[in-house]
Amino acid sequence: MLDYMGIINLSEREDYIKELTYNRPIASVPFAGRYRIIDFALSNLVNAGIQNVSIFTQNKYRSLLDHLGTGKAWDLDRKNDGMFIMTPMFNYYTLGIFRGDIENFKNHIDYIHLSKQNNVVITSSHMICNVDMRKAIRSHEESGADITIVYKKANTCSEDFYQCNTLSLDENGRVNGVDINMCKRDECNISMEMYIMKKSLFLDIVHTCVSRGDCDYLKDAIHKNIGKFKVMGYRFEGHLACVNSIQSYYRANMQLLSLPVSKELFFKNGLIYTKVKDEPPTKYTENAKVSNSLIASGGVINGVVENSVIFRGVQIKKGAVVKNSIIMQNCIIEENAFLRNVILDKNVRITKEKQLKGDEKYPVVIEKKAMI
């Protein structure tokens, strides 16, 4: 067992993905037919042998609690260590004022102090990847770094990583600068917002930010002190998708229709675990025509599905056509409806002969429980 505790920090910005986060955080947005986005961060930590994992939430966490339960799906329902949900603390004077993740860490500082592990891995949830954290930890320890940041070298600074932090590194792999990706360079090192350090250093950073009041966010505190600490980069070579906008969410799901991408993301460095639901296989009638699609269990397909991601319990009735779309759990597409470049949130009903057409760059999004 590693001498590391895991922290999943859910202080992600939701400015460009509001349509899917009205009632949930990014971490619990459905993904890939039967998963939630947080499943990847949780599985990366568990696959590395980390048995003490805390999730620092911000708001709208009811759906997240429902998904995580006791942590059984990730083998974190333990007598010793296990999974802990850290919700924000409010008082009369600060009610409604969000002060960043540093405030959340400060309010739960006793839990961090009392944890028996001496090191910490801190990660966000919106970076979807399958990372071998053991290799990253080994690299951190061998380099003698104070802090190691996991990053991905992207050949093009595309819109998939818009406004993500990018790292400047010297020839030895030491981080000497941090910028924001504005999609104006040919290649860049995308910070995956995964940090490895000693617990004592993490606590010192939190205490310093609280006492001086100069940083509200942990990553800002790390970036401001790159000259003070030895900050090294660990290069991740696998598939990475960042979900911070409707467009990036759509593209991340569509990329899964490539078999090599799916195999790497779900199997390469360990399995990705999620909440188990026992449902029958999806039924395909004699009218069903399906090509290049990812379809979960529990549904009935009686129409045409092309290049789409279909979640659990979806009904696509006779004559309906679904192309290049993401259809979430328990949606119903009635007879002769036509959908292209559409994202349907959970429990949406599309009535007979309705047509919804979006663009690949700007898909149409229909909110949860709507009827069209």
N, C-alpha and C positions, 0 to 999 in steps of 0.2 A: 504494500500500500504506500502510495506517495505521501510525502510530508507536505501536501498542498491542499488548500481549501479552494473551492471555486466560487466566484461571485459573478452572477449574470446581472448586468446593470442595464435596466430598461429605461434609460433617460434619452431615448432616441427621439429625434424631431419627427413630427407628423404633419408638417406644413403641406406636403405635396401628396399625401396619401389619405386625406381626411375622409374621402368617400367610404373607405374600408375601416376607418378607425373612429367612427362616431361613438361606438359603444364598446370598443375593445382597444387594447394597445397593439402595436405592431407585432409584438411577440405572439399574440394569439390569433393573428390573421390566418385563415386556412390556406394551405399550400400543398400542391402536388397530389391532389385527390383525397388524401386522408391524414395529412400531417398538419401541424401548426408550426409557424416559423421558429418558435423557441425550441422545438424538438432537436434542431441541429446543434445549437449551443449546448444543450443539456447532454446530448449523446456524445459530443466531442469530449466533454469533461469526464463522463462516466466511463467511456472507452479507454481513457488514460489511467483509470484506477482511482480517480478522485471520488471520495465517498462523503464528503461534507460540501454540499452545494447550497448556496443561498441565492434567492432571487429578489432583487431590490426593485420593487414596483414603484410606479408613480401615481397612476390613477386608472379608472375604468378597468379594474382588475378582476371583476366578477367572472367573466368568461375564462380568464386565465386560471383562476382557482378551480373552476369546474373541470378544465382540461387536465390540470396537473394532479388533482386529487391528493393522495398520500405519497405520490412519487413511485408507486409500485411498478409502473411501466418501465422505469429507469433503474430499478433495483435500489431505490433510495428510501424505502419504507423500513428504516432501521432503528434499533434500540439505541445504538451509538452512532453519532453523526446523522447523516441522512439529508433530507431536503427541508429548507426553511424558507418561508415566504415573509419578506420584510416589507410591510406596507408603510406609507408615509404617516408621519405623526403631525397632527395639526393642533394648534391651540388658538385661543380667542384672538391673539394679537397677529398671528400669521395666517389665519384662515383665508384660503383663496390665493395666497401669494406663493408662487413656485420659486424656490431658491436653488434649484439644481441638485445634482446627485450628491454633492458634498454634504449638504444639509441632511440628506437621507442617511448617509454613512454615519454622520455624527450622532444622529438620533438612535442608531443601533450599534453604537461603538462597543457596548458591553458584550454583545454577541461575538464580535470580531476578536475582542480581547480574550474571551473565555475559550474560543476555539483552540484545540490542542495543536493544530498544524502551525508550522513556522513560516510557511510561504503561501503565496496567493496567486491564483490565475483569475484575472478579471476580463470578462468578455461582454460584448453587446449581443443582441439577438438577431439584428437585422442583416448580418453578414452570413449568407447561406453557403456552407462549405462543409467538407468532411476532412478535418485536420487531425493529424497524428500529434496530439499534444505532448506525448512522451518525448518525441524527437525535439519539439520546440523547447521543452523543459531541459532536456539534455544539453541542447545548444546554449541555453541561457546559463546553465551551471558551468559549462566548460569555458565560456567566454569571460566569466568573472564580471558580468554586467550587473549594474544596479537594477536596471529595468530592460526587459526585452519586449519589443513590439513586433507582432507578427504582421507581415505585409505580403502583398501580391504584386509582382511586376507585370503591369498591363502594357501590351504592345501599343494600344491606342487608349488615350484618356477619354473614353467614350461617355455618352450620356448615361450608360449603365452605372457609372460611379460619379455622377454629377454631385458636386459639393462635398464629396468625401475628402478626408485629409490625405495628403500625399507626403511622403518622406524623402528627404535628401540624405544620401548616405555617402560616406567616404569609401576609399578603396578597401578598408578593413571591415566594412559593414556597420560602422558606427553612425548613428543618426545625428546629423548636425543641423537639421532644419525641417520645419513643417509648413506646408502650404495647403491651400484648398483647391481641389480640382475644378477648374472652370472650362474643361474640355478644349484647351487651346494648345496642348502639347502632343507630340507624337507618341510618347511613352511616359509612364510615371509609376511610382511605387505606391500603391494604394494601401493606406493603413487599414487593417482589419479590426481595429479597436480591440485587440487582444493584448493584454499586458501581463507580464510575469515579473514578480518581484518578491522580496522578503515582506512578511506581514508587518514587521517593525517599520520598514520604510513606508509602506502604505499608510499605516497609522500616523506616522510623522507628517506625511503630506496632508492628510485630512486635518490634523491638529493645526498645522501651519496655515492652511486655507481658512479655517474657522477663526483663528486668532487674528489674522491680518485682514480677512475679508476681501482678499484680492482675486479669488477664483471661486466660482460657483460650481464648476465642473472639473472632475478628476482629470480628464484628458487635457484640459487647458492648463492645469497645474503641472502636468508632466511636460507638456510642450514648452512652457515658460522656463522650465528648469533643465532643459537639455544640456546647457553648458555646465551645470552644476553636477549632474549625475552622469554616469557612464551608461548611455542608452544605446543598445544594440538592436539591429533588425534581424528577424528570422524570416527568411524567404519561403513562402508557401507556393508550391508548384502546381497545385490542383485547380479544380474548377471553383470559381467564386462568383456569387451573385449578390448584389446589394439591393435590398428592398427598402427604398426610402421615397418612392413615388408610385403613382398608378402605372406609369409607363414601365418602370423597372420591375414592378411586380408582374406585369403582363409578360414582359420579355423573359423573366426568370422562370415562369411556368412553361412558356413556349420552348425554352431551351431543353426542357426535360423530354421533349419528343425526340431528341437525338439519343439513340441508345447508348453510345459511349459516355455521354454526359450523365445519363441516369445511372449507369453502372458505377461510374466513379463516385458520384455524389452519395449513393445509398449503400455502397459496399466496400470501397477501396480501403479505407482506414478503420473499418468497423461499421457495424450496422447502425442505422438511424432508428431510434425507438419512438413510439408514440402510444397514446391511449388506445387500448384494444377495444374494438366493438365487434361482437360476434354477429355477423350478418351473412345471409346466403349470397352466392355469386350473383352477379348481374345477369339478368335474363335477356337474351337476344332473340327476337322473334324472326319469322321468315321475311319480314319487311326491312329488317335492320341492315344497314350498310355502314360499316365502320372502317376507317383507314387512318393510320398514323396518329392514334389517339391514346391517351392515358385514362383508363376508366376504372373507378373503384367499385366496390361491391355494393349489393343491396338495391340496385336500380333495375329499370326496365327500359331497354332500347328497342323502339319500334319505328325509328326514323333513320335519318342520315347524319352521321357524325364524321367530320374530317378535321384533322390537325387541331384537336381540342383536348382540354383536361376536364374530365367529368368526375365529380365527387360522389360520395356515398348517397344512395337512396334517390338518385335523380331519375325522373321519368321523362322520356322523350317519345311522344306519341306518333302515330302513323302520319306520314307526310311531312313531319317537322324536319327542318334542316338546320344543323348547327355546324358552323365552320369557324376555325381560328378563334375559339372562344374558351372561356373559363366558367364552368357552371358549378356552383358550390352546392353543398349538401341540401337534399330534399327539395330541390327546385322541380317544377313541373312545366314542361314545354308542350303545349297542347297541339292539336292537329293542324298541319299545314303552316305552322309558324316558321319564320326564317330569321336566323341569328348569324351575324358575321362580325368578328372583332368586338365581342361583347364580354363583359364580366358581370355575372349575376351573383350577388351575395346570397346567403342562405335563405331557403324557404320562399323564393320568388316564384310567382306563377305568371307565365306568358300565355295569354289566351289565344284562341283560334285565329289563325291567319294574320297575326301581327308580324311586322317586320322591324328588326332592329339592326342597323348597320353602323359600325364605327370604322375607324381607321387604325392601321397597325400602330401608329404613333400616338393616337388618341382614341383608345377603345371606349365604348359606351359602358358606363357603370350604373347598375341598378341596385338600389339599396335593399337591405334586408327586409323580408316579408312584404315586399311590394307586389302589386298586381298590375300588369300591363295589358 
